[in-house]
Amino acid sequence: MEAALNVDLFSLFLHFLTLSLLSIGGAITTVPEMHRFLVDRTGSLTDESFTSSIALAQAAPGPNILFVAVLGFNVAGLAGAAAAMAGIMLPSSVLTVAATRWARANRDHRAVRAFSAGMMPLTLGLIVATGWLLAAPFLRAEAHRWGVLALIATTVVLTLRTRLGLVWMVLAGGVVGALGLV
C-alpha cells in the first residue's frame, strides 16, 4: 500500500462510479482514465505500482474486474478496495436490476417480446460456441472423444426432455471429469 493517502474514499468511489458508466466493453477499457486519476492527478500510486496492480490481478484466477479491487487496496487498504469495487459495480448492478424488473413487469409489451425473441438465438449461439470451444480439445483427444460425446448427448437430451437445472448438469459433468470417467 502507498505511504500517503492522496485521495479520500468518497472521491475514489465517485471516480470509479463515473468510470463504470463509461466502461463499455468492461472496466479494463477505462484503465487509461484510472491511471490519469490515481497516478497523474492524485499521486496515490506510482506508475510501477499501478502497472503491477493490474498485472497481479490479471494473472490471478477469477473475474477480470478484480484489478479494480487491487488498485483500491493499494490506494487505501480494504476500505479503498471496497470503495473502488462498489463504485465500479454499483451502476451496472442497479441498471441490471431495474431493467430486469421493468422487463418482467412489461413482458407483454411488444418491444420487450421482440428484444427477448431477438436475444434468444444470440444467447444460444454464444452458449453453443463456448461449449464447443471447451469441448474441442477433448474431442480431438482419442482417449476422451467418446466420453465427451456421451456427456454432450446426455446434456442435450436432459435439457430438452426435463426441467433439470443446468447447474446440476454442470456439476455432474465436473464430478464425472474429476473421477476420470471421461
HUVENSUL-V600427 format. One record per residue. N is the residue number from 0. RES is the residue in three letters. PSI is psi in whole degrees, -180 to 180 (999 if undefined). D_CENTER is the distance of its C-alpha to the mean C-alpha in whole Angstrom. Layout:
((N | RES | PSI | D_CENTER) (N | RES | PSI | D_CENTER))
This chain:
((0 | MET | 145 | 26) (1 | GLU | 151 | 28) (2 | ALA | -43 | 31) (3 | ALA | 138 | 32) (4 | LEU | 102 | 29) (5 | ASN | 2 | 30) (6 | VAL | 134 | 27) (7 | ASP | 161 | 27) (8 | LEU | -38 | 24) (9 | PHE | -40 | 25) (10 | SER | -41 | 25) (11 | LEU | -50 | 22) (12 | PHE | -49 | 20) (13 | LEU | -40 | 21) (14 | HIS | -45 | 20) (15 | PHE | -30 | 17) (16 | LEU | -45 | 17) (17 | THR | -43 | 19) (18 | LEU | -32 | 16) (19 | SER | -36 | 14) (20 | LEU | -15 | 16) (21 | LEU | -4 | 16) (22 | SER | 55 | 13) (23 | ILE | 122 | 13) (24 | GLY | 6 | 11) (25 | GLY | 163 | 8) (26 | ALA | -26 | 10) (27 | ILE | -24 | 11) (28 | THR | -15 | 14) (29 | THR | 10 | 15) (30 | VAL | -42 | 16) (31 | PRO | -39 | 20) (32 | GLU | -35 | 20) (33 | MET | -42 | 19) (34 | HIS | -46 | 21) (35 | ARG | -43 | 24) (36 | PHE | -50 | 24) (37 | LEU | -30 | 23) (38 | VAL | -57 | 26) (39 | ASP | -47 | 28) (40 | ARG | -50 | 29) (41 | THR | -20 | 28) (42 | GLY | 20 | 29) (43 | SER | -29 | 27) (44 | LEU | 154 | 25) (45 | THR | 166 | 27) (46 | ASP | -46 | 26) (47 | GLU | -44 | 26) (48 | SER | -33 | 24) (49 | PHE | -51 | 21) (50 | THR | -42 | 21) (51 | SER | -38 | 21) (52 | SER | -45 | 18) (53 | ILE | -44 | 16) (54 | ALA | -43 | 17) (55 | LEU | -48 | 17) (56 | ALA | -37 | 13) (57 | GLN | -27 | 13) (58 | ALA | -24 | 15) (59 | ALA | 150 | 14) (60 | PRO | 152 | 12) (61 | GLY | -175 | 8) (62 | PRO | 147 | 5) (63 | ASN | -24 | 7) (64 | ILE | -8 | 7) (65 | LEU | -20 | 9) (66 | PHE | -28 | 12) (67 | VAL | -43 | 13) (68 | ALA | -40 | 14) (69 | VAL | -42 | 16) (70 | LEU | -48 | 17) (71 | GLY | -41 | 18) (72 | PHE | -43 | 20) (73 | ASN | -19 | 22) (74 | VAL | -46 | 23) (75 | ALA | 33 | 24) (76 | GLY | -154 | 23) (77 | LEU | -38 | 21) (78 | ALA | -38 | 22) (79 | GLY | -41 | 21) (80 | ALA | -44 | 17) (81 | ALA | -42 | 17) (82 | ALA | -45 | 18) (83 | ALA | -45 | 16) (84 | MET | -41 | 13) (85 | ALA | -42 | 15) (86 | GLY | -44 | 16) (87 | ILE | -28 | 12) (88 | MET | -28 | 11) (89 | LEU | -52 | 14) (90 | PRO | -46 | 15) (91 | SER | -36 | 12) (92 | SER | -46 | 12) (93 | VAL | -43 | 16) (94 | LEU | -42 | 16) (95 | THR | -46 | 14) (96 | VAL | -45 | 16) (97 | ALA | -45 | 19) (98 | ALA | -39 | 18) (99 | THR | -45 | 18) (100 | ARG | -42 | 21) (101 | TRP | -45 | 23) (102 | ALA | -39 | 22) (103 | ARG | -41 | 23) (104 | ALA | -25 | 26) (105 | ASN | 29 | 27) (106 | ARG | -21 | 26) (107 | ASP | -7 | 30) (108 | HIS | 140 | 30) (109 | ARG | -42 | 30) (110 | ALA | -39 | 27) (111 | VAL | -43 | 25) (112 | ARG | -41 | 26) (113 | ALA | -43 | 26) (114 | PHE | -47 | 23) (115 | SER | -44 | 22) (116 | ALA | -36 | 24) (117 | GLY | -32 | 23) (118 | MET | -25 | 19) (119 | MET | -52 | 20) (120 | PRO | -34 | 21) (121 | LEU | -48 | 18) (122 | THR | -46 | 16) (123 | LEU | -43 | 18) (124 | GLY | -42 | 19) (125 | LEU | -38 | 15) (126 | ILE | -45 | 15) (127 | VAL | -43 | 19) (128 | ALA | -42 | 18) (129 | THR | -45 | 15) (130 | GLY | -43 | 17) (131 | TRP | -44 | 20) (132 | LEU | -41 | 18) (133 | LEU | -32 | 18) (134 | ALA | -26 | 21) (135 | ALA | -46 | 23) (136 | PRO | -34 | 24) (137 | PHE | -30 | 25) (138 | LEU | -30 | 27) (139 | ARG | -27 | 29) (140 | ALA | 118 | 30) (141 | GLU | -38 | 33) (142 | ALA | -25 | 33) (143 | HIS | -14 | 30) (144 | ARG | -54 | 30) (145 | TRP | -36 | 32) (146 | GLY | -42 | 30) (147 | VAL | -43 | 27) (148 | LEU | -38 | 29) (149 | ALA | -42 | 30) (150 | LEU | -42 | 26) (151 | ILE | -48 | 25) (152 | ALA | -43 | 28) (153 | THR | -43 | 28) (154 | THR | -44 | 25) (155 | VAL | -46 | 26) (156 | VAL | -47 | 29) (157 | LEU | -38 | 27) (158 | THR | -42 | 25) (159 | LEU | -27 | 28) (160 | ARG | -10 | 30) (161 | THR | 175 | 29) (162 | ARG | 18 | 27) (163 | LEU | 130 | 25) (164 | GLY | 143 | 21) (165 | LEU | -32 | 19) (166 | VAL | -35 | 18) (167 | TRP | -36 | 21) (168 | MET | -40 | 22) (169 | VAL | -44 | 18) (170 | LEU | -45 | 20) (171 | ALA | -42 | 23) (172 | GLY | -40 | 22) (173 | GLY | -41 | 21) (174 | VAL | -45 | 24) (175 | VAL | -45 | 26) (176 | GLY | -43 | 25) (177 | ALA | -34 | 25) (178 | LEU | -4 | 29) (179 | GLY | 23 | 29) (180 | LEU | -11 | 30) (181 | VAL | 999 | 29))
